[in-house]
Amino acid sequence: MEEINVTQAARNLTALVNRVARQGASFELTRGGRPIARLVPPSPSKEVKVLELSALFARLPRLDPDDIDAFEQDIGESECAVGADRNPWT
């Protein structure tokens, strides 16, 4: 992701937007050296049907054994922070 000062971004907004749209470029806008916003391409909005989920999951990269353990630990820590018995959907 390319950093660009807000003043420079304002002066070159059309060119930046064109690069995002045509090349998929991403920019982090800064003010006083601090990041304040991002200009990025939109997320894909393709709908996924339930019947397509198996194929989608099959294409995901596989985790190394070390990554699996770290991922499991992250999930456990998240559950502790939120409360494992709490249902986030209600």
Helices and strands as residue ranges (DSSP letters): E 2-5, H 6-11, H 13-23, E 27-31, E 34-39, G 50-52, H 53-59, H 65-82
